[in-house]
Amino acid sequence: MERHFNIVIWGKVQGVGFREGIKKKATEFRIRGYVKNLPNGTVFIEAEGEEEQLNKLINWCHNGPSKSEVTSVKYSVAQTQNFEGFEVKD
């Protein structure tokens, strides 16, 4: 079933390759949407795809790339936006 999750990751998650890691995993899991850094130091993701694949992405977010230190991952279900592809935003 196609779902849309808004995901926020807290911790040492900026400047450690998190967005690039998310893009790689999103491509691997056939997820569409985007990832961006927020001014408060978190990483925000809008992700669409099969629920099983989205759960794999969330599981990866709990650890992230090797230089990151994730303290919390929260997500909520939102309205599907019909994204095409996955991008890293500034």
Secondary structure, 3 states (H helix, E strand, C coil): CEEEEEEEEEEECCCCCHHHHHHHHHHHCCCEEEEEECCCCCEEEEEEEEHHHHHHHHHHHCCCCCCCEEEEEEEEECCCCCCCCEEEEC
